[in-house]
Amino acid sequence: MRILLYSYNYYPEPIGIAPLMTELAEGLVKRGHQVRVLTAFPWYPNSEIDPEYRGKIYLEEERNGVKIQRSYVWARPQRSLKNRILFELSFVFLSFFQALKGEKPDLIFLTVPGLPVCVPAALLSKLYGVPIILNLQDILPDAAVHVGLLTNQKMIKVFSSLEKFAYKTASKISVIADGFTKNLLTKNVPSQKIIEIPNWVDVSFIKPLPKNHNYFRQENHLEGKFVVLYSGNIALTQPLETLIDAAVQLVNIPEIKVVIVGKKEALDRLEKYRQQQGASNVLLLPFQPREKLPEMLAAADVGMVMQKHNVISFN
């Protein structure tokens, strides 16, 4: 099949949806399919375009058999409604014209976030006469509303309308958790449209490894410690302060070390909280190179998944 994969994020972005979509696209190529990816210039997690991609509008690349068609996005580190709108609109318009430069696909695989891309995807679906497979990695705008990221009532209505439109125009909707299915059913999405496919992991890459001679433990003076590890996104939906509070209760047990790995800007905020609480047994570290990820995970005795209770069904 000829598959058009539509995603804001793709390689070389190191975390989030990008590694998933990269593995999916390359995996489909290995199975004999032709895959064309519509994506933005690399911008995540720093919210600014990587230096080597600046000064361009479009760029085409090929990696591991996947044709990658990139377009410019308005990405700025400063969070504001204006910047978010310009980000969405820039990708919606520019990616649509980029999509026309290629063979007619047999299907469109659309990943959410973000929601506005459902509009050009629907236009392309009509133009080519092909179905849309909608892959939900997040329930928007519910998640953004529940954590207070989206408060403007007009914008909430706009995104709610886009959400309904995305569900209506999709032939199938793949979700990653039971909570997603329940959420969609309450919105009258036909059950026959929904299929649950949990996110995957490459078990030849992420696998059990011995703790002896573990680089992560050695570099961070964790040998002989009982390591509690959180590694991942640090945003409004992850209550990492709760983990620091829990660590304070264990500060008198020197064998226990809590390690939080994430984006530098988020760690700066957590470092202030760590100092305020006197959590001397908490170690904050930036994201590790991807090739070192298996050893970092293997260094943990306990791996934490942090999620606020009011968004558990949305992401």
Number of C-alpha atoms within 10 A of each C-alpha: 13 16 20 25 22 27 22 28 28 28 18 14 18 17 19 15 19 20 18 17 20 21 16 15 24 17 16 17 19 13 9 10 16 19 22 24 27 24 24 28 29 28 23 21 16 15 15 17 21 14 9 9 16 12 9 11 14 16 14 12 10 11 10 11 16 20 18 20 22 26 27 24 25 19 22 16 12 11 10 9 13 9 15 15 13 15 17 18 16 17 24 22 16 18 25 18 12 18 22 11 9 11 12 16 20 17 19 24 20 26 24 21 19 21 23 20 24 25 17 19 26 22 13 21 19 13 11 15 14 16 20 26 20 25 22 23 21 21 22 20 23 20 20 19 15 16 16 12 12 16 12 12 10 9 14 17 12 13 18 16 13 19 20 13 16 23 22 15 19 21 15 20 27 19 22 18 20 12 16 21 19 13 15 17 13 9 10 10 17 14 13 9 15 19 15 15 14 12 10 10 12 9 8 7 10 13 12 13 13 9 18 11 11 16 16 21 20 14 9 11 10 19 18 12 16 16 19 19 22 22 21 18 17 20 13 16 21 18 15 20 13 12 18 25 15 13 24 18 10 16 17 11 10 11 14 19 21 26 23 24 20 19 20 16 11 14 18 12 10 18 16 11 16 22 11 9 14 15 20 16 19 22 16 18 15 15 18 14 9 11 9 12 16 15 20 21 19 19 28 22 14 14 15 16 12 18 15 14 10 11 19 14 17 20 18
